[in-house]
């Protein structure tokens, strides 16, 4: 019997070309004074936000344009100390997953100062954070739809997911114009990250009718648009479809859960600082291949959503087609096929395996039990 399931999503979502210019209208309806804008430096310097920032001239606007990529939890606390004197009423996050995850934490820190004593103890969050507006500039993490915030814990050489319903954004704007300057390699990695979210949530033990609906649609959109967006960054139709797919992936996470791909990815980002989307993409075909014999019927649905020709194929054959297509996509999108280029050697395997095996929050939802030796074999394949 299906366990109880649900979704906790942003209350206000706007999308389409030029929709970022609706930011001022959202703030106008909030009766606020002080606005904090946290934006990735490359987007800020691109000038793409000039009109949006100009539209906020009636407010006291503080801009943080140096939010770190793959933030450490102490860096988030440092930003909080900088912005606390400005007493913001609303925070706008413009950037990729790193910016959005940092803003989730900042928003609740403003109203829950005791939370600063331990960011990993979400029981310290007693009330909703200040109003948030999330505007993603990459089509990958889906952080604009999730209750998750990912931070690096250097002491453990690991990335850690912090989860709280208070992290769910209030307002989301999906404007493809802000994604068109993404370099091809970033488009590829973030797009495959979204693919991981959709596929993992669909095969997860926590999968349910809500998450399945959005996951399958996300899979379809990514299969149809990722290579187009990678090939031509000015293709705003493909860019918009990828933003929608990433958002659907985030919605799937909000109701289901990622599984072993993310569990094995976290140690790669935590110690070796491999970008999150890249480490997920590297692992994607290998982990799906490992799970194949436990998810033949779901993989048939994935194959159909991807547009693969599965007529006359049995479930096992359809599943193998999915795996082969994932390997092909990685090759076409120039995703590295090995971990050695990041300085990882055989001598690092014991630590990687232990750290990955410790991510039980995700491994417990993997459709097939994964032992330490199973994890080692997957990492081993990526070193040869």
ABEGO torsion letter per residue (X at the ends): XBBBBBBBBBABBBBEBGAAAAAAAAAAAAGBABBBBBBBAAAAAAGAAAAAAAAAAABBBBBBAABBBGBBAAAAAAAAAAAAAAGBABBBBBEBAAAAAAAAAAAAAAABAAAAABAABAAABABBBBBBBBBBABBAAGAAABABBBBBBAAAGBBBBBBBAAABBABBBBBAAAAAABBAAAAAAAAAAAAAAAAAAAABAABBAAAAAAAAAAAAAAAAAAAAAAABAABAAAAAAAAAAAAAAAAAAAABBBBAAAAAAAAAAAAAGBBAAAAAAAAAAAAAAAAAAAAAAAAAAAAAAAGBBABGBBAAAAAAAAAAAAAAAAAAAGBBABAAAAGBBAAAAAAAAAAAAABAAAAAABABBBBAAAAAAAAAAAAX
